[in-house]
């Protein structure tokens, strides 16, 4: 079974592409499968998870490309930094000779390693794509009867949906062990294994909350700087995302502290210790996890459809708060997440919020409450209730409407 990915539309289009395509995202999010499905049988595949191939790619890149000439997909390319200068040489030779473009598709789950090598060797020759685990939109397009509680609990891992007999708890336990220890701790040189794993659990308990470095530092007993370094590593590993508050020098009441979200709710629920989706939905964490899922859906829509939107939350020192605000080219999208279906009040913006955001050369507002389920309907003249299952379609409609005006 193949679950259609929203990013597939990028490869099916006819626009010009740079010769190096860098596809980033968490391990097992489907990067290699997406490329193989989109590019067909004529593209070779090499995974640098294979020790022998990794050594060959690092020690003798020219020989590596004799065995795997382009077009080629190189999985986990960051494991062989020497490959990048050889790709640069080959791309530049293509350009000088005016020959047909041969494409290099590089995937990686560790953003820092990929970006460093691409920036040093392939500037002007490469473009980035981001593939996250499955979005709610992608899951429900192929498996429309899937419950939102199940998606929160097991996240968006393709393997769990195409092989429903797998135990999500065991799958995620194994994933966390391999990913955190292999792709994060070993690559980043983190030696305090116990402290780092405890730190990840504390982060999961705080998902959708303001990030308090000092509190986490005190609970684990490591330096504040270490906590900040670990946060940065997890963010560069596409494991978590920090959502920045909207801030303007014109409004001193605005907070500057970011909120933390996991880029897959399954990782957060497993680190929190949940083992049953029904019990999870009755737990105190359910509301925050639903908000996290709404964040993921917005983030995935922006990245998978390559939208140039700016994404924030709004909160003042007086506790005035809106979960998400998105700046389009000519309008603001203002969204609150509510884990409910009925009895949801309309969203009203404060005078100070309207005044502050309007000064950003963007005075038009689209407002929505994203609900757990139910139907789409208008709560007021300027505010709609949108079930999470329809959020991506609603956001893309705003894109099309903006393009037509």
KACORCOR-V496889 format. One record per helix or strand of 3 or more residues. SS is the DSSP state (a for helix, b for strand). FROM is the first residue (numbers start at 1). LEN is the number of residues. Records with the same first field share a line. If there is no record, write none. Layout:
BEGIN
SS: FROM-LEN / FROM-LEN
END
This chain:
BEGIN
a: 8-5 / 31-9 / 51-9 / 61-7 / 77-3 / 82-16 / 111-11 / 136-7 / 148-7 / 158-5 / 168-21 / 193-13 / 213-8 / 224-13 / 265-8 / 277-5 / 286-19 / 351-8 / 388-17
b: 20-5 / 44-4 / 72-4 / 104-5 / 126-5 / 240-4 / 259-4 / 310-7 / 321-7 / 332-7 / 365-7 / 377-4 / 383-5
END
